[in-house]
Amino acid sequence: MTTSIEPPYYVLVSNSSLQHSSGLTSNSLAHASVEYRYADDSPLMLLSRHPDEHVLVLNHDPTKGDIPTVQSTSSHMAVTGIKVSVAPGASVNEDHSTNDNMYVLEVVSTSDDQ
């Protein structure tokens, strides 16, 4: 994993859901729809726009050098972790201005109707 001051470019969501009827857990991996927000933006921009939308907030501050933090604004989804690793094939990119790390946001849903 390399440290980058650029915002995350490769972002995936790993969703584990607890099926109440069977008690089993299922996992799925999906591409996140990314919208950039900045510290001076209104916090209202972080609210979901419709009932089926789940908003995850990834705080990326390159000046701190730490792994970013992730929070959920949804009452039906909780963040359980974040994994940061080198994105497969990203290092062959000639344009070194992008962040070559892959960010996997680990979330859990307790709702049957995700």
RARA-V543742 format. One record per backbone hydrogen bond with DSSP energy under -0.5 kcal/mol. NH is the residue of the N-H (numbers start at 0). CO is the residue of the C=O. If there is no record, write none. Layout:
<<NH;CO> <NH;CO>>
This chain:
<<9;100> <10;8> <11;102> <12;29> <13;104> <14;12> <14;27> <15;13> <15;106> <16;25> <17;108> <18;16> <18;23> <19;17> <21;18> <22;18> <25;16> <27;14> <29;12> <31;10> <33;31> <40;37> <44;41> <45;42> <46;43> <52;49> <54;52> <55;53> <56;70> <57;55> <58;56> <58;68> <59;57> <60;58> <61;59> <63;60> <64;60> <68;58> <70;56> <72;54> <76;73> <77;107> <79;105> <80;105> <82;103> <84;101> <86;99> <89;86> <90;86> <91;88> <92;89> <95;93> <97;94> <98;6> <99;97> <101;84> <102;9> <102;100> <103;82> <103;101> <104;11> <104;102> <105;80> <105;103> <106;13> <106;104> <107;77> <108;15> <109;75> <110;75> <113;110>>
